[in-house]
Amino acid sequence: MAQIPLLQLSGISLTFGGNPVFDQLDLIVQERDRVALVGRNGSGKSTLMKVMAGLVEPDRGTRVVTPGASVGYMEQEPDMAGFSTLGDFATSGLEPGEMYKVERAGEGLKFDPARPVETASGGERRRAALAKLMAEAPELMLLDEPTNHLDIEAIGWLETELKATRAAYVLISHDRAFLNELSRATLWIDRGMVRRQEKGFVDFEAWRDKVWEDEDMARHKLDRKIRSEARWAVEGISARRKRNMGRVRALGELRAERAAQIRRQGSAAMALDSGPKSGRKVIEAEGITKAYDGKLICRDFSLKVQRGDRVAFVGPNGVGKTTLLKILMGEVEPDAGKVTLGTNLVPAVFDQARARLDMNATLWDNLTGDPEMRVSGKADQVMVRGQPKHVVGYLKEFLFDEAQARAPIRSLSGGERARLLLARIMARESNLLVLDEPTNDLDVETLDLLQDLLADYDGTVLLVSHDRDFLDRVAETTIAMEGDGKVTAYAGGWSDYQSQRGREAPADKPEKPRVSKPKVKQEKAAQDGLSFTEKHRLEELPAVMARLEAEIGKLETLLADPGLFTREPVKFKKATEALVERQGKLAAAEDEWLMLADKAG
C-alpha cells in the first residue's frame, strides 16, 4: 500500500543575514515515516524544522499539509507566556477527557505539572513541551532535541512510546543510540542541500563518507580538466583564436563552476593538553554520606580514582550526580566520611548549567574576559595552553566565523554554546577534567572528536552524561546512582553496567527468601577451584571479549578505506593505535578466560 504524504515542501529558499540557508529545497514526509534529521551545528536543522512546522516563512517556495493531517512541533525553547504552571501549558488545547495523557507522559518524562512556569528550569519546560506534544498525538511529530535534559530512564520511556506510535515523526538528536533505535530514514543537511536515504541513522556515516568521497573525486577530475584546458589556452590559442573562443569560454565556465562549489566545513580543531602530571592517587572517598533536605544522596560510599581513570556517573535526574561530583572535588562537605584529593591537581570543569558563560556578552568578551585566558596588554589575544593567539583565530578552530565573534552568546545555538565552553576549557592545561553533561547539543562529528580527545588525554576524567553511546565509548568505570543513597561502582561503560546489573540477584522478596544464596555461591565457587571474585570474572569475560571483538570489527572496517590515510592521516593513526590496543586487550582477556576456565576444572 502506497504511503500518504503528510507534508510537502517545494522550491523552498531561505536567507538569514545575507547568507542562503536553503535554495530550491524539495522535501516530502509521508505517513508512518521515522526520520532522523542530521547535520552539523549551524547547518540549519532547527530552521528547517520550523519551516516544516509553519513557524518560519521561507523567501520562496510552498509548504503543503495534507488536508485533515495535524503537525505538532516540540521546540528547544518553548514559549510559556500566559501560563501559570507547567501543567496549564501542557494541557492547553486538550479536551477534558484527555488530561490523563499529560499525567501519563509527565510520569514517564518526570516533570511536575504543578511547577510554576516562572521557577521552572529550561529542562523542566522542555519536558512539559514534550509531554504536551505526546498527549496531543498529531499525525506528524517534529521533535527538536527531545532527549536533551532527559535522564536515561526517561529516554527509554520516550523510545518505547515512539516505537509504539502510529504517527510519523522527524527527529533531531545528538544521541546515537536513540537515533539508531528509532529511525528508518535519514535526512542530511549539508551546505544548504538536503539529501534523503531510506535507511536509518545506523547507516548514516557510511553514506556520508561515500558522498564525500564521490564529491572529492569529482572535484579532483574537475581540477585536472581545468589545468589541462588552461595549459591548452596558454600554448595553443594564438594560432586558432577565432576558431576556439568557444573552448576558452568553456574554460571560464569550468572555473566559475569550481569557484561556486561550497567547501565542506572542517572539523573543530579541538585539542587537550594534560599539563603537569598529577599524583597517582587523584581522589579517595571513604565512607561518605550526604543528604539534602532530608533526601539521601549517598550512604557510606567509597571510591578510589587513580591517575588516568575515566569514571562516569549515571542515574535519574535529581538523584544527586552533580552534588556527588562536587563532594569528590572538595567543593561540598559530606555529612560523614572524608574525601582526600591527590597532589598537583589542575582541574578544568565543564559546567552543566553553562553558568560560566555570560549570555549578554559577546564571544570575544567571554574569552578575553576570562582571567586565565587574558593576555596582558593585548585586547585581541587570548592565552591558549601557554601561547598567545588572536581571538578570532582561536574561535575559528571551534568553527565560529569572524562575524560571530562580536555576537552575543544568547544568539548561539545550544551546540555552539557547548563548543564555546569547550574552547574555554581546552585553552588551559589540566590533568583532571570534570565534564557535567558535555554531550548535550553537540553534533555527531564534534562528539566523535571529543571522544578521540578523551581517549588520548593523559589526565583523569569524571563524566556525567545520559548519552549511552558516548558512555560506552569513554567510560572505564560507571558509578550508578539509583536513589535512596544507593551508589554502586561497575566496571566498564553503560552496556557493561546493564549487563552486570542484569546478572545481579533481584531485591529480596518475602515470599522467596534469598538469605542463603551468597553462601551457596561461595561454596560452588570453592568446589570449582575458583574464588568468588574469580568466578565472577569468568562469567564477565565473554561479554568483555564480545565488546572488544565488536570494536575491533568497527576499526578494521574504518581502516579498510584505502583513502583514509591520505584524507585523514590523524584519524588513520589513531584508529591504527586503537586497533593494536584492543587486539592486545582481547588477547589478554582470552588468556585470562582460558586460565580461569582451566582452573575451574
C-alpha positions in Angstrom: 0.0 0.0 0.0 1.4 3.4 -1.0 2.2 5.8 1.8 0.3 9.0 2.1 2.3 12.3 2.0 1.6 14.3 5.2 3.8 17.3 4.4 5.4 18.6 1.3 7.9 21.4 0.8 8.5 22.6 -2.8 11.2 25.0 -4.0 12.0 26.4 -0.5 14.6 29.1 -0.4 15.6 31.0 2.7 18.2 33.5 3.6 19.3 34.7 7.0 21.7 37.7 7.4 22.5 37.7 3.7 23.6 34.0 3.8 21.5 31.4 2.0 20.3 28.6 4.3 18.3 26.6 1.7 17.9 27.1 -2.0 15.2 25.3 -4.1 14.7 22.6 -1.4 12.1 19.9 -2.0 11.0 17.5 0.7 8.2 15.1 1.4 7.3 13.5 4.8 5.0 10.5 4.4 2.6 8.6 6.7 4.5 6.4 9.2 7.9 7.9 8.4 10.6 7.6 11.0 13.2 10.1 10.0 16.4 11.3 11.6 17.3 14.9 10.6 21.1 15.3 10.9 23.8 17.8 10.1 26.5 19.9 11.7 25.6 22.5 14.3 24.6 25.6 12.5 23.7 23.8 9.3 20.0 24.7 9.6 18.3 21.7 11.2 16.2 23.6 13.6 15.4 26.2 10.9 14.2 23.5 8.5 12.1 22.0 11.2 10.5 25.4 11.9 9.8 25.8 8.2 8.2 22.3 8.3 6.1 23.4 11.3 5.0 26.6 9.6 6.7 28.8 12.1 9.3 30.3 9.7 8.1 31.7 6.4 10.5 31.0 3.5 11.6 33.6 1.0 10.3 31.4 -1.8 8.5 28.1 -2.2 5.5 26.4 -0.8 4.5 24.3 2.2 1.5 22.0 1.9 0.0 19.9 4.7 -2.4 17.2 3.6 -6.0 18.2 4.5 -7.0 16.6 7.8 -3.4 15.9 8.9 -2.1 17.6 12.0 1.5 18.6 12.6 3.0 19.1 16.1 6.3 20.7 16.9 8.4 20.5 20.0 10.9 23.3 20.0 14.1 23.7 22.1 12.9 26.8 24.0 9.0 26.7 24.3 7.2 29.9 24.9 5.0 29.6 28.0 3.9 33.2 28.4 0.4 33.4 29.8 0.6 30.1 31.7 1.0 29.9 35.4 2.1 26.2 35.7 3.8 23.6 33.5 0.6 21.6 33.7 -1.5 24.5 32.5 0.7 24.8 29.4 0.9 21.0 28.8 -2.9 20.5 28.9 -3.8 23.6 26.9 -5.8 22.7 23.8 -6.8 19.2 25.1 -10.3 18.0 25.8 -11.1 17.4 29.5 -11.2 13.7 28.9 -7.7 13.7 27.5 -6.0 15.3 30.6 -4.8 11.9 31.7 -2.5 11.7 28.7 -0.4 14.6 30.1 -0.3 12.9 33.5 0.9 9.7 31.9 3.6 11.5 29.8 4.6 13.5 32.9 5.3 10.3 34.8 7.4 8.9 32.0 9.3 12.2 31.4 9.5 13.1 35.1 8.1 16.6 35.2 5.8 18.2 37.9 2.7 19.7 36.4 2.2 21.9 39.5 5.6 23.6 39.0 5.1 27.3 38.4 6.4 28.4 35.0 8.4 31.3 36.4 10.5 29.0 38.6 10.8 26.1 36.2 14.2 25.3 34.7 14.8 25.1 31.0 14.9 21.3 31.2 11.5 21.2 33.0 10.0 23.5 30.4 11.2 21.2 27.6 9.8 18.1 29.3 6.4 19.8 29.7 6.5 20.8 26.0 7.3 17.2 25.0 4.5 15.8 27.3 2.1 18.2 25.6 3.1 17.0 22.1 2.9 13.3 23.1 -0.6 13.9 24.6 -1.8 15.7 21.5 -0.6 12.8 19.3 -0.6 14.6 15.9 -0.2 12.6 12.7 3.3 14.2 12.3 5.6 15.0 15.2 8.6 17.3 14.7 11.0 16.7 17.6 13.9 19.1 18.1 16.4 17.5 20.5 13.8 15.7 22.6 16.4 13.8 24.7 18.1 16.9 26.0 17.6 17.3 29.8 16.1 13.8 29.9 17.8 11.1 32.1 18.4 7.6 30.7 15.2 6.2 32.2 13.1 9.0 30.6 14.9 8.5 27.3 14.0 4.8 27.5 10.3 5.7 28.1 10.3 8.0 25.1 11.9 5.4 22.9 9.2 2.9 23.8 6.5 5.4 23.1 7.9 6.4 19.7 8.3 2.8 18.7 4.7 2.1 19.5 3.1 5.2 17.9 1.4 5.1 14.6 2.3 8.7 13.9 5.1 9.8 11.6 8.0 11.8 13.2 11.1 13.7 12.3 13.9 13.7 15.0 16.8 16.0 15.6 19.1 14.5 18.3 22.7 14.1 19.2 22.0 10.7 20.9 23.3 8.0 18.6 21.6 5.1 20.4 18.3 7.0 20.3 18.5 7.6 16.6 19.8 4.1 15.8 16.8 2.6 17.6 14.1 4.8 16.1 15.0 5.9 12.6 14.2 4.2 9.3 15.2 7.0 7.0 17.7 9.9 7.2 17.6 13.5 6.1 21.0 15.0 5.9 21.5 18.8 5.7 24.9 19.7 4.2 25.8 23.2 2.9 22.2 24.1 2.1 21.4 20.8 0.4 19.1 18.2 1.9 19.6 14.6 0.9 17.4 11.6 1.9 18.4 8.0 2.3 15.8 5.3 3.0 18.0 3.8 5.8 18.2 4.7 9.5 20.9 6.6 11.2 22.9 3.5 11.8 24.0 3.7 8.2 24.5 7.4 8.0 28.2 7.7 8.5 29.0 5.2 5.7 26.6 7.0 3.4 28.1 10.4 4.3 31.6 9.2 3.8 30.7 7.8 0.4 29.0 11.0 -0.7 32.1 13.0 0.3 34.4 10.5 -1.4 32.5 10.8 -4.6 32.5 14.6 -4.3 36.2 14.7 -3.7 36.7 12.5 -6.8 34.5 14.8 -9.0 36.3 17.9 -7.7 39.7 16.2 -8.5 38.6 15.4 -12.0 37.3 19.0 -12.5 40.6 20.5 -11.2 42.5 18.2 -13.6 40.3 19.3 -16.5 40.8 23.0 -15.7 44.5 22.6 -15.5 44.5 20.8 -18.9 42.3 23.4 -20.6 44.3 26.2 -19.1 47.6 24.7 -20.4 46.0 24.5 -23.9 44.8 28.1 -23.7 48.3 29.3 -23.0 50.1 27.1 -25.5 47.7 26.9 -28.5 45.2 29.7 -28.6 47.2 32.2 -30.7 47.1 30.1 -33.8 43.4 29.2 -33.6 42.0 32.3 -31.8 38.7 32.7 -33.7 38.0 29.0 -34.1 38.5 28.2 -30.4 37.0 31.1 -28.5 34.1 28.7 -27.5 36.6 26.5 -25.8 38.0 29.5 -23.9 34.5 30.4 -22.8 34.0 26.8 -21.7 37.2 27.1 -19.6 35.8 30.2 -17.9 32.6 28.3 -17.1 34.6 25.4 -15.6 36.5 27.9 -13.4 33.2 29.5 -12.4 31.7 26.1 -11.5 34.8 25.3 -9.4 34.6 28.7 -7.6 30.9 28.2 -6.9 31.4 24.9 -5.1 30.9 25.3 -1.3 33.7 23.7 0.6 32.8 21.3 3.4 33.1 22.7 6.9 36.1 21.1 8.6 36.2 19.5 12.0 36.8 21.7 15.0 40.5 21.9 15.8 40.0 21.0 19.4 42.9 19.9 21.5 43.5 18.9 25.1 46.8 19.5 27.0 47.0 17.4 30.1 49.7 19.7 31.5 51.7 18.6 34.6 51.1 15.0 35.9 49.1 14.7 39.0 49.9 12.2 41.7 49.0 8.6 41.1 46.1 8.9 43.6 43.6 11.6 42.4 40.6 11.2 44.7 39.9 8.9 47.6 36.5 8.9 49.2 36.0 6.8 52.3 32.5 6.1 53.7 30.9 9.3 52.6 27.3 10.1 53.4 25.4 13.1 52.3 21.7 14.3 52.5 20.0 17.5 51.3 16.6 18.5 52.8 16.1 15.0 54.1 16.9 13.4 50.7 19.8 10.9 50.9 22.3 11.4 48.1 24.8 8.7 49.1 25.3 6.4 52.0 28.7 5.0 53.1 30.1 5.3 49.6 33.8 4.7 49.0 35.8 5.2 45.8 39.4 5.4 44.7 40.2 7.3 41.5 43.7 6.8 40.1 45.5 9.0 37.5 44.2 8.3 34.0 40.8 6.8 35.1 37.7 7.5 33.2 34.8 7.5 35.6 31.1 8.1 34.6 28.2 8.9 36.9 24.8 7.8 35.8 21.3 7.9 37.3 17.9 9.7 37.1 17.7 13.5 37.1 17.7 14.9 40.6 19.4 11.8 42.1 22.4 13.9 43.1 25.1 13.2 40.4 26.3 16.8 40.3 26.3 17.0 44.1 28.4 13.8 44.4 30.9 15.3 41.8 31.2 18.4 44.0 31.8 16.3 47.1 34.5 14.4 45.3 36.1 17.7 44.1 36.1 19.0 47.7 33.6 21.8 46.9 30.9 20.3 49.2 31.5 18.7 52.6 30.0 15.3 53.2 27.9 14.7 56.3 30.0 11.8 57.2 33.2 10.2 55.9 36.1 12.0 54.2 37.4 12.9 50.8 41.2 13.1 50.2 42.4 14.9 47.0 45.7 13.9 45.4 48.7 16.1 44.8 49.4 18.5 41.9 45.8 18.5 40.6 44.9 21.1 37.9 41.2 20.7 37.3 39.1 22.0 34.4 35.3 22.0 34.7 32.6 21.8 32.0 29.5 23.2 33.8 26.1 21.6 33.2 24.2 24.8 33.5 26.6 26.7 31.2 26.8 29.2 34.1 30.3 30.1 33.2 29.2 31.9 30.0 27.8 35.5 30.2 24.8 35.3 27.9 24.7 39.0 27.3 28.4 39.3 26.5 30.0 38.6 23.1 32.1 35.5 22.2 35.1 37.8 22.1 34.4 39.3 25.5 33.7 35.8 27.0 37.2 34.7 26.0 39.2 37.8 26.6 37.4 38.4 29.9 38.4 35.1 31.3 41.3 35.8 33.8 43.0 32.5 32.9 43.0 33.4 29.2 43.7 37.1 29.3 46.9 38.3 27.7 48.3 41.4 29.4 48.3 44.5 27.2 46.7 42.6 24.3 42.9 43.1 24.0 42.7 41.0 20.8 44.6 37.9 22.0 44.0 35.0 24.4 46.3 32.6 26.1 45.9 29.1 24.7 47.9 26.4 26.5 50.7 28.8 27.3 50.8 30.6 23.9 49.0 33.8 22.8 46.5 33.5 19.9 44.3 36.0 18.2 40.7 35.7 19.5 39.2 35.2 16.0 41.8 32.7 15.0 41.1 30.6 18.1 37.3 30.9 17.6 37.8 29.6 14.0 39.4 26.5 15.4 36.0 25.8 17.0 34.1 26.5 13.8 33.0 30.1 14.6 33.3 32.7 11.8 34.6 36.2 12.2 31.1 37.7 12.2 30.1 35.6 15.2 33.0 36.9 17.3 31.1 40.1 18.1 27.7 38.4 18.5 26.2 37.9 22.0 26.2 34.4 23.5 22.4 34.3 23.6 22.3 34.3 19.8 24.1 31.0 19.6 22.5 27.6 19.3 22.9 25.1 22.2 25.6 23.2 20.3 27.5 26.4 19.6 27.4 27.4 23.3 28.7 24.0 24.2 31.6 24.4 21.7 32.4 27.8 23.1 32.6 26.4 26.7 34.9 23.6 25.4 37.0 26.3 23.8 37.5 27.9 27.2 38.3 24.6 28.9 40.7 23.5 26.3 42.6 26.7 26.3 44.1 25.8 29.7 46.3 23.0 30.9 44.6 20.5 33.1 45.1 17.0 34.5 41.6 16.4 35.8 38.6 17.0 33.6 35.1 17.3 35.2 32.5 17.1 32.4 28.9 17.6 33.6 26.6 16.8 30.6 29.2 17.8 27.9 27.3 15.9 25.2 24.1 18.0 25.2 23.6 19.8 21.9 26.9 18.7 20.2 26.7 17.3 16.7 27.8 13.8 15.9 31.2 14.9 14.4 32.1 17.0 17.4 31.1 14.2 19.7 33.4 11.8 17.8 36.3 14.3 18.1 35.7 14.8 21.8 35.7 11.1 22.3 39.0 10.8 20.5 40.5 13.6 22.5 39.4 12.0 25.8 41.0 8.7 24.6 44.3 10.4 24.1 44.1 12.6 27.2 46.8 11.7 29.8 44.8 13.1 32.7 41.8 11.8 34.7 38.2 12.3 33.5 35.0 12.5 35.7 31.9 12.4 33.4 28.2 12.9 33.9 26.1 12.0 30.8 22.8 10.4 29.6 24.3 9.6 26.2 24.6 5.8 26.3 26.7 5.5 23.2 29.2 8.2 24.5 29.4 6.4 27.9 30.2 3.1 26.2 33.0 4.8 24.2 34.6 6.7 27.0 33.9 5.3 30.5 36.1 2.6 32.1 34.1 2.7 35.4 30.4 3.6 35.8 29.1 4.8 39.1 25.3 4.1 39.2 23.2 6.3 41.5 19.9 4.6 41.9 18.2 6.7 44.6 17.8 6.4 48.4 21.6 6.8 48.9 22.4 3.6 46.9 25.6 4.2 44.9 27.4 1.3 43.2 30.5 1.1 41.0 30.6 -1.1 38.0 33.4 -1.9 35.6 33.1 -0.5 32.0 30.5 1.8 30.4 26.7 1.8 30.1 26.3 -1.5 28.4 28.7 -3.2 30.8 26.8 -1.8 33.7 23.5 -3.0 32.3 24.9 -6.4 31.7 26.4 -6.7 35.2 23.2 -5.3 36.7 21.2 -7.9 34.8 23.2 -10.7 36.4 22.7 -9.4 39.9 20.1 -11.1 42.1 16.9 -9.1 42.3 15.8 -7.5 45.5 14.8 -9.9 48.3 11.1 -10.8 48.2 9.3 -12.0 51.4 7.8 -15.0 49.6 11.1 -16.2 48.3 13.8 -15.7 51.0 17.3 -15.5 49.5 19.4 -15.3 52.6 21.4 -18.4 51.9 22.3 -17.5 48.3 25.7 -15.9 48.9 26.9 -18.9 50.9 25.7 -21.2 48.1 27.6 -19.2 45.6 30.8 -19.2 47.7 30.5 -23.0 48.2 30.0 -23.5 44.4 33.0 -21.3 43.6 35.2 -23.2 46.1 34.1 -26.5 44.5 35.1 -25.2 41.1 38.5 -24.3 42.4 37.8 -20.6 42.0 37.4 -17.8 44.5 34.1 -15.9 44.4 35.9 -13.0 42.6 37.5 -15.3 40.0 34.1 -16.9 39.3 32.5 -13.5 38.8 35.4 -12.6 36.4 35.0 -15.8 34.5 31.3 -15.1 33.9 32.1 -11.5 32.9 34.8 -12.1 30.4 32.7 -13.4 27.5 30.9 -10.0 27.4 34.2 -8.2 27.6 35.6 -10.2 24.7 32.5 -9.7 22.6 32.7 -6.0 23.1 36.4 -5.9 22.2 35.7 -8.0 19.1 32.9 -5.6 18.0 35.2 -2.6 18.5 38.0 -4.4 16.5 35.5 -5.1 13.7 34.5 -1.4 13.5 38.1 -0.3 13.5 39.0 -2.8 10.8 36.1 -1.6 8.7 37.3 2.0 9.1 40.9 1.1 8.2 39.7 -0.8 5.1 39.0 2.5 3.4 42.0 2.9 1.1 41.7 6.7 1.1 41.6 7.2 4.8 45.4 7.6 5.3 45.6 10.3 2.6 42.4 12.0 3.5 42.6 12.0 7.3 46.1 10.9 8.5 45.5 11.8 12.1 42.3 9.7 12.2 44.1 6.8 10.5 46.9 7.0 13.1 44.5 7.0 16.0 42.4 4.2 14.5 45.6 2.1 14.0 46.8 2.6 17.5 43.3 1.8 18.9 43.2 -1.4 16.9 46.5 -2.5 18.2 45.4 -1.7 21.8 42.1 -3.6 21.5 43.8 -6.6 19.9 46.2 -6.7 22.8 43.3 -6.4 25.3 41.4 -9.1 23.5 44.4 -11.5 23.6 44.9 -10.8 27.3 41.2 -11.4 28.0 41.2 -14.7 26.1 44.3 -15.8 28.0 42.6 -14.9 31.3 39.4 -16.7 30.3 41.4 -19.9 29.4 43.3 -19.8 32.6 40.2 -19.4 34.8 38.3 -22.0 32.8 41.1 -24.4 33.2 41.3 -23.7 36.9 37.6 -24.2 37.2 38.0 -27.8 36.2 
